[in-house]
Amino acid sequence: MHNHELKKINSKHIRYKTEKLLTLASNRYKVTVQIANRAKRKKYEDIDIIDDPLNKPIIRAILEMVDELNQSEIITD
């Protein structure tokens, strides 16, 4: 698989996770602010981040929040 194909797959996965997070949110504005704050915090915690578009703080914040919501759903079921 070529590198650009891998990035397309990853961007589709990221878009899917973002849509899932917004679907699960009762207040989209509040979730957007939480994502932004978490990304800002991550940016300053991990100063030595490689400039990789798939490893940006905003992407990591979205993926982490979706995982956390999924874990809480599993716990409450």
C-alpha positions, 0 to 999 in steps of 0.5 A, spaced: 500 500 500 502 506 498 503 512 503 498 516 500 493 510 500 494 509 507 493 517 509 486 516 505 484 510 510 487 514 516 483 520 514 477 516 513 477 513 519 478 520 523 472 523 519 468 517 522 471 518 529 469 525 529 462 524 526 461 519 531 463 523 537 459 529 534 453 524 534 454 522 541 454 529 544 448 532 547 451 539 546 456 539 540 458 546 542 461 544 548 464 538 545 468 542 540 470 546 546 472 540 550 476 538 544 479 544 543 482 545 550 484 538 550 488 539 544 491 545 546 493 542 553 496 536 548 500 541 544 504 544 550 505 537 554 508 534 548 512 539 545 517 534 541 511 532 537 513 530 530 510 535 524 506 529 522 499 531 520 496 524 523 499 526 529 496 533 530 494 534 537 487 536 535 486 529 531 489 525 538 484 529 542 478 527 538 480 520 537 481 519 545 475 522 546 471 517 542 475 512 545 473 514 552 466 515 550 466 508 548 469 505 554 463 509 558 458 506 554 461 499 555 461 500 563 454 503 563 451 497 559 
